[in-house]
């Protein structure tokens, strides 16, 4: 077998296209080669500083209208917040991110139902960021290589295994490995009887994520390299380029067929650890706790890989298919996430016994622009769930979907942003974001083979607190349209 396929996709200023070649020899050896390109252009422009100008100490700040911010935790604040700052307008910045990728994969079926897989990936990334207002014009290029090796198979059709990993040689952080292993055991084979079919699974894996090009521009290493005396500071304190973001995951679970494969229950436990995560550290914190200081007035801080947190919990799902064309499923997840390490100014101030930020209306409640150590990470609700029902007929397709979430921690990020330069617009972090229930429905009807009419009904309950605080969501929204297919089956 030998085949070639090509694909292209464009959306706004993003472009991705690719070419895939694959072949199979004697049914045991399969090869695949893929080449892809991605192009992304971003332009942002502020034509004028909206708001009411207020000049103090020689600086002009523009403030918005008087608003009241109410959190789901019952706290509220009223005032005007800074939305723009003085300077020469219009202000613009430009960024681009380009990637060329070559991927090759070869898998071979050995005797005794063992499959070996080898993969190779080559990436060439280029990016730039131009901010004329602050005389910034930065660019960089990365060349990355990744090698993957994996073996999988089964024993007696009951024990299934997968062992392997990858080694990446990254232009930014060097060599990093990601081993992983997966096991599954079927003590009861699927059958026609009740409770016929039980599967137990266990997976352990590590992973890495490359920092974005934009983050590389704002890393402490890059920022210091551009400052007078920065190279000496880097040598003195042993500062390295920003590292890879690392994860370590473990999940275990069971799948139980209650009535054949028509009614299935799944339950699992997971424990994930995230280290070397990126957070912004201001110049005062860098000087006080690390000794890093500069003589440049406009050095406000930089990004460092100093955040670590873990997340563990339980997840469950129930699937039911009473007849062929109708399918229902529902699930629930409990998440217990905690910050283990942080060097942001908020976290360190609390560790030193002080309150990093205080709203005069709540003088005894510590408030942070980043999560405190031991607290929940922002915007991660501890309770989430979903429900979905779908009917798929010969001409008619209809679905109802629901997503549910409890309250979550967050911040207004408006510290020292009111007219007086105080914190009247920040609110306690705990349970600041609202819980919500989002219901959506869609219907499609095939008038004939090439013509389909459809409608989408989003946010049936018209809840506007689905997003983070300060970002109201669209209310109930209806869309309808017509799909016409030219050619094809």
N, C-alpha and C positions, 0 to 999 in steps of 0.2 A: 504494500500500500504506500502511496506517495501523494501528498496533498500540499497545496499552497493556498493561504487565505490572507486577505488584507482588510484593514479596518481603519476608519478615520472618524474623529469626533471633534467638534468645535463648539464652544459655548462662550459667548462674550469674547474675552480676550485670551481664553485658554484654548490650546490646540494640542490634541494627542492623536497620533497615528501609529500604526504598527503593521508588521508583516510577519506571518507565521508559516513555517515550513515543518512538516512532520512526515515521518515514514515508519513502517513496521516491516521487520524481516522475520519470516517464518513464524509469526505469531508470538515469539518469545522476546524479541528485542525491539524496543520502540524508542525512537529519537524525535526530539522536538527542538526547533530553533526559532527564536523570536527576536525581532528587532523593533524597538519602539522609540519614538521621540515625543517629548512633551515641551511645549512652549507656553509660558505664562507672562503676561505683561500687566502691570498695575500702575494706575495713575490716580493720584489724590490731589485735589486742589481746594483750598479755602480762599474764596474770592474776597471776602471782607469779614471783619470781626463782628459777629452778631452779638447783641446784648447791650446793656447799659454800661458805658465806660466810667470807671472810678480810678483816679490817680492818687497814689500814696507812695511817699518815699521815692519819687521819681519814676515809678513804674505804673503802667496803665493796665488794668484788668477789666474784662467785660463780664458782666453778671447777667444771668437769665431772669425770668419772671419769678415772683414769689410762689413757691410751691410747698405742699405738704407731702412728705414721704412717710408712708405707713408700712411697717413691717408685719409679717404674719405673727411675730412674737408679741404684738400689742404696743410696741414702742413707735413713736413718731417724732418727726422733726420738721420745723417750718423755717423757710428762709430762701435766700437767693444764692445760687452756687456759681462759681466761676466757670465760664464755658469757653473763653478765649483770652488771649494775652496780647499785649501791645507788640508792635513790630511793623515791618513793611508788608503790605498786602498788595496783590494776592500772594499766597504761599503755596508751594507745590512740592510734591516729592514723587519720585518715580522708582519703580523696582521691577526687575525682571528675573525670572528663574527658568533656566533651560536644562533639559536632561536628555541625553541619548543613552539607550540601554540595549545591551545584547545579552540574551539569556539562552542557555543550552541545557537540555535535560535528556538524560538517557536512562532508561530502566530496563532491566533484564530479569526474566522469570527463570529462577534456578529450579532444580528438582526439589521435591518435597514442599512445594508451594511456598517457596521463599522468593521474595522480590527485592532486588537491590536497585537503588536509585542514586544517580550522581547528577549534580547540577552545578552550573557555573554561571555567574552573573557579572557583567562588566557595566559600570556606570560612569558616565562623564557628566558632571554637573557644572554649570556656570551661572553666576548670579551677580547682580549689581544693585546698588542703592544710591540714589542721588537726591540730596536735600539741599538745594541751592541756598535757602535762607540761612542755614548753619554751615555753609561751605563744605558740606559732606559729599564726597564722591568716591564710593568704595566698590570694589569688585573682587571676586575670588573664583577659584576653580578647584574642583575636587575630582579625583579619579579613584574609584572604589572597586574592589574585587571581592567576590563571595563564592565560597566552595561549599557544597552541600553533599552529604553522604548519609544514606538511610537504608535500613533493612527492615522488612516487615513480613509477616507470615502468620500461620496459625498451626496449632497442634490439635489433631483429632477433631477439628471443627468446633472446639469449645474454648480454647485459649488463643487469643489473638494478641500479637505484640508488634511494637514499632520502636526501633532504637536507631538513633542517629543524631545529627546535629549539623551545625554550620560553622565555618570559620570565615570571618570577614577581615580583609585588610583595607582599612579606611584611611583616606588621605588625612582626615582630621585627628582621629584618636588612635590610630595604629591598628594592632591586631586584637580581635576579640572573638571568643568562642561562645556558642549557644547550644549546649547539649540538651537533649530531651528524650524521654522514654514514655511509652504508653502501653498499658495492659488492659485487657478485657477478658472476662470469664463468663461463660454461659452455662450455669448449673442446670437450668431447665430450658430445653429447646422449645421454640415456638410450636404451638399446636392448636387444634380446634377446641380443646377443652378450656374451661375457666382457669385463669392463672397459668396458662400455658405459655411460657416465655419469660425468662428472667436473665438480665444481663447486668454484670457488675463491672465498673470501669475505674481506672486510676491513671492519672496523667501527671507527670512532673516535667517542667520545662523551664528554661531560662530564655530571655530575649533581650535584645538591644534595639534602641532607636537612635538614629542619627539626628543630631540637632539640626534645625532648619537653617537655611542660609541667612535669614534675617537674624536669628539668634547668634550666629557666629559673628555678625557685625557688631553686636552689642555685648559680647562676652568681655569679661574682665581682662583677659589676655590681649584681645584685639584693641580694646580701649586704651590700655596702658601702652601698647606698642606705638600708638599714634601721639602720645603725649611726650613732652620734653622730659628726659630722664626716665621714661617708662621702662626701657630695656634694663636699666640698673635695678629698678624696683622689682621687675619680674625675676631677675637673678637672685636678688636678696631674699625674696619670700618664696622662691620655688614655684612660681605660678606657671601652670601649663595651659595649653589650649583647652577649650571646653570639652568635656568628656562625653562619652555615649550615655544615654539614659538607659538604665538597666531594670529588668523585671525578673522576678522568680515566682513561678506559679505552681500551685498544687490543687488539683480538683479530684474528687472521688464521688461516685454516685451509683445509682441503681436505676434500671429501667424495667418496669414490670408490666407485661401484657395482662390486663384484667379479663378482657373478653377478646380472644384472638388479637388481631392488630387493629381492631375497631375502637377499643378503649385501652389507652396506654397511660400509665403514670410514671413520671420521672422525678427523681429527687437527687440532690447533690450538695456537697460541701466544697467550698473553695477557700483558699488562703493565698493571697497575692501580696508580694512585697515589691515596692517601687523605690529604687535608690538612684542617686545621682540625678535627681530631678532638678529642673532649672527654676530658679527664683531670682528676683531682683533684690540686690543689696545696696543700700544707699552709701554715699561716701563717708558719712559720719560713722556708720557701723563698721565699715572697712577699716577706718582709722582707729576706732576705739578698741575693737576686739581682735583685729588682725595686725594692726600697726601699719597698714597700707595707707599712705597719704600722698597727695600730689599738690603742686602749687598752682594748678589751673583752676580758675574760678568756676568755669562751666562744667567741671567734672562732677556730675550728680550721683553717679553710681554705675553699676554694671550687672550683667547676668552671670551667675555662677551655678555650678551643679552641686548645691548644698542641701537640697530638700529630700527627705525620705519619709515615706508613710506606708502603712500596710492596710489591707482591706480583706476581711474574711466574712463569710456569711453562708446562708443557705438559700437554695433556689429549688423551685418545684414547678412542674408543668403537667397538665392533664389534657390529653388529646382524645377526641371522640368523633367517630365517623359513623353515624347511624345508617347512612346509605351512601352509595357511590358518589353522588354529586354534592353532598353536603358535609362540611367539615367544621368542627368547633374545637377551639383550644383556649386554655387560660393558664396563666402562670403568676407566680409570686416570688419575689426575691427580698431577703433580709440582708442588709449590708451594715457591717460594723467596721468603719474606717477611722483610723487615728493617725495623726502626724507624729512621727518618731523623732525627726531632726529637722531643724530649720535655723537659718542664720539671718533671717529677715529682721529688721529693726523691731517689729512687733514682738516676735517670739523671744528675742534676746532681752528686751526690756522687761518682760514678764519674768524671765529666769533670774534677772537681777533684783527682783522684788518690787519693781515699779510698774506703773500703768503706761503703756506706750501712747495711748490716745484716750482722752476723756471728754465725753460730752457733758457740759456743765449741768444738763438736766438729769444725768445719771452718773453722779460723781463716783459711785462705788463699783461701777461695772467696767472691767477692762475691755477695750474695743481695739481690734487690730485690722490693719489693711491687708494682712495675710493671716492664715490660721495659726493659732497658738499650738505649741507642742502639747499633745494629749487631747486636742480637740479634733473635730471632724474636718476633713478638707472641705473647701467651699463647693457648693452646688452638687453635692452627692447625697441625695435623700436616703435615709436608712430603710425605707419601705417603698417598694415599687411593684407594680403588677400590670397585667394586660389581659385582655380578652378579645377574641376574634371569632367571627362566624362567617363562613363563605359558602355560597352556592354557585356551582359552575355547571350550567346547562349547555345544551347544543347551541342556543342563540342568546340566552340570558345569563349574565354573570352579575352577582350582587354580593356585597361584603359590608360588614359592620365591624369596626375596630375600636378598641378603647385602650387608653394608657392612663395609669394612675400613679401618683407619687405623693409621698408625705412631705412635710416641710423640711427644709435643708438650711445649713449655715451659709452665710454670705456676708458681703460688705457693700456699703454704698460707695466706697472709695472716694468720699468727699471730705477727707480730713483737711483742716485748715483752708476750706474753700468757701466759707460764707463771707458776707460783707465785712465782718469784723476780723476776718482771718482766724476764726476759732472753729470748733468742732461741733457746732449745733446741727450739722447735716449728716453726721455719722450716727449709726444706730448699733445696738448690741448685735453681735454676730450670730448668736445661737438662734436657730429656727427663724431666720430673717426672711427667707424665701417662702412663698405660699405653697401649700400642697394643691394638687389639681386633679381633675378627671377630664380627659380629652377624648371625645367620641367623634369618630369620622365614619362616613358611609360613602359607598360608591356603587353605581349601577351602570352596566354596559349592555347594549342590545345590538346584535348583529342583524341588520336589516337584510343584507345579502352578503355574499362571500367577500366583497371588497368594500363594504360600507358598514360602519359601526357608529352608533350614537352613544354618548356616555355623559354621565353627570357625576360630580364629586361634591359632597357635602362635608365641609370641614368644621370642626369645633361646634358640634351640635348644641352643646350646653353654653356656648358663648362665654367661656371663661377667659379672662384676660391676664391671669397671673401665671401662665404656663412657663414663661421665661424668667430669667433672673430679675430681681427687684429693679424697678426703673425702666424696664423694657416691656410695656404692655403688648400682648399678643393680639393678633387679628381676632375679631369676634366671629360669630357664625358667618361662614363664607360659602357661597355656592358657585360652582363652575359647571359649564356644559359645553359640549363640543361635538364635532363630527370627524371621524377618522376615515380617510379614503385611501385605500391601498391600490397602487398601480402595478400590475404585474405580480408575479409570484403565485404561490399556491393558495 
